[in-house]
Amino acid sequence: MIPVTKPYLPSRENLDKYIDGIYERQWLTNNGQLVQELTRRLERYLGVENLLLVANGTLALQIAYRALGVSDARPEQDPEAITSPFTFIATASSLKWDGVEPVFADIDPGTWCLDPINIEKVITPNTRAIVPVHVFGNACDVEAIDAIAQQHSLRVIYDASHAFGVKYKGESLLKYGDAATLSFHATKLFHTGEGGAIIFKRKEDLERAKKMINFGITGPETIEELGINAKMNELQAAMGLCVLDEMEENLKARADVWHRYEKELSKTLQLQAKHGALGYNYAYFPVVFESEERTIRVTATLKQNGVLARRYFYPSLESVDCLDAKIDQPISKDIASRILCLPIYSGLEEVDQRVILSVLTEND
Ligand SMILES: *Cc1c(COP(=O)(O)O)cnc(C)c1O
């Protein structure tokens, strides 16, 4: 079977070297040497400051909400945050889990990111934040979102789980918002098995979050505030350092796959409309068909040919019962019903990609 994605497995020899170091130091977690090294190297690689490594991308969102005062210990205040219905469940469920009501605003039909015009319509006195998603690594309309946030005194936390290494107007896209979060799950472009990071705009927010990820403990006998366990460990960091060492090869292989798809499919299928100023990371290749019926048919034909393409993000999140969303999001619902993500990973052979392309072009 050809999967939709494969975790990138770096050189075993390199990984063994890092693991030897862990055995020598006998230090497994709590801000160890490798976590510190990965923090520095990621800041340099991404061109950002104030980066905090955490245990996964969902905790990255939750710690960001807490450090920025979006979620707090007073749920009777009914806080709300405006977010996208067209994303992985964790963006919205992490808000709900922390007592913040996710309020959806519909997406732009071309870029599939939150449409700023729809954000303004759902702001209430209880709105504390906007949580937009740079979906599939595309940049949100960051200027318009920043302007709305300023005008209404709202926090902005970008779920940038898909946007590792993405540049916007020549600089890291992760610099926008009060914070941006990354997921380093095994299936993501850059990964640590499980893991994640938060990039804060301000140093004081980073310092606050640092305490929060280690139970609020600040010394052997001091607990300064309410915290949780969200620390990354040394084994995760070792994997990350090795994946980062091979990032150029990984990116090049994905870019080759991405460009072959684009060349063959851009005339007949709807692709994501990318921001002009975007430096893309080739993490995903979603296509949109003219009908849900054809989407289901192509998915089945691909499966008969040994290819597991995935319908994501489907379903649109306003239809997920446990999120209690009451309002229809017609554009997100429509795109979600017709979208398919095609296999893309380093190591996907051109012959296998040809099989996928022939199914997609035959089924016109
Ligand atoms: C992967 C992902 C997450 C969750 O990250 P984990 O590391 O799996 O917890 C959150 N949001 C989006 C958009 C994602 O794709």
The ligand as an ORCA input file, in Angstrom:
! r2SCAN-3c Opt
* xyz 0 1
  C      -1.095     17.705     13.870
  C      -1.947     18.874     14.180
  C      -2.225     19.280     15.504
  C      -1.906     18.438     16.701
  O      -0.581     18.169     16.895
  P      -0.134     16.904     17.771
  O       1.361     17.063     17.793
  O      -0.573     15.669     17.062
  O      -0.733     17.031     19.125
  C      -2.914     20.472     15.700
  N      -3.358     21.217     14.664
  C      -3.138     20.845     13.392
  C      -3.636     21.729     12.296
  C      -2.456     19.653     13.101
  O      -2.288     19.272     11.824
*
